[in-house]
Amino acid sequence: MGGRSIKDNFKWRFGDPARIKIEYAKDKMSPSEDAYRSEQISKAYAGVLKGILGREPTQEEILGNKVIDC
């Protein structure tokens, strides 16, 4: 068998436990800046899921309504 499993590949890339840290701004933002940041975070999250899954994630997977098995 060639290559790593998706789960092993994720652990290899990000560590176990994962070394992913998200920091949020501490200052108040305008509503338009908040909307823009939310959109960018959503796109980044979907992009990470796409990279992990190797395909476009479904809306249900993005929203967390469906369990993603690795």
C-alpha positions in Angstrom: 0.0 0.0 0.0 1.4 3.4 -0.8 1.2 6.7 1.1 -0.3 7.6 4.5 -3.9 7.5 5.5 -5.7 10.8 5.8 -5.6 10.6 9.6 -1.9 9.8 9.7 -1.2 12.6 7.1 -3.1 15.1 9.3 -1.1 14.0 12.4 2.2 14.3 10.4 1.4 17.8 9.2 -0.1 19.3 12.3 1.1 17.1 15.2 -0.8 15.0 17.7 -2.5 16.8 19.3 -2.8 19.3 16.5 -0.6 22.4 16.7 -3.2 24.8 15.3 -3.8 28.0 17.2 -6.4 30.6 16.3 -6.2 34.0 17.9 -9.0 36.5 17.6 -8.6 40.3 17.6 -9.0 41.9 21.0 -10.0 45.3 19.7 -13.6 46.1 18.7 -14.2 46.1 15.0 -16.7 47.9 12.8 -19.6 45.7 11.6 -18.3 45.7 8.0 -14.8 44.6 9.2 -16.4 41.9 11.4 -18.4 40.6 8.4 -15.3 40.6 6.2 -13.3 38.7 8.8 -16.0 36.2 9.3 -16.2 35.6 5.6 -12.4 35.1 5.4 -12.3 32.7 8.3 -15.2 30.7 6.7 -13.3 30.5 3.4 -10.1 29.5 5.2 -11.9 26.8 7.2 -13.5 25.4 4.1 -10.1 25.4 2.4 -8.5 23.5 5.2 -11.3 20.9 5.1 -10.8 20.7 1.3 -7.1 20.0 1.8 -7.7 17.4 4.5 -10.5 15.6 2.6 -9.0 15.9 -0.8 -12.3 17.1 -2.2 -14.8 20.0 -1.8 -16.5 19.7 1.6 -20.3 19.6 1.6 -22.3 22.4 3.3 -23.3 19.9 6.0 -19.6 19.2 6.7 -18.7 22.9 6.8 -21.5 23.7 9.2 -20.6 20.7 11.4 -23.9 19.0 11.0 -22.2 15.8 9.5 -19.4 13.9 11.1 -16.3 13.8 9.0 -14.5 10.5 9.3 -10.8 10.5 8.6 
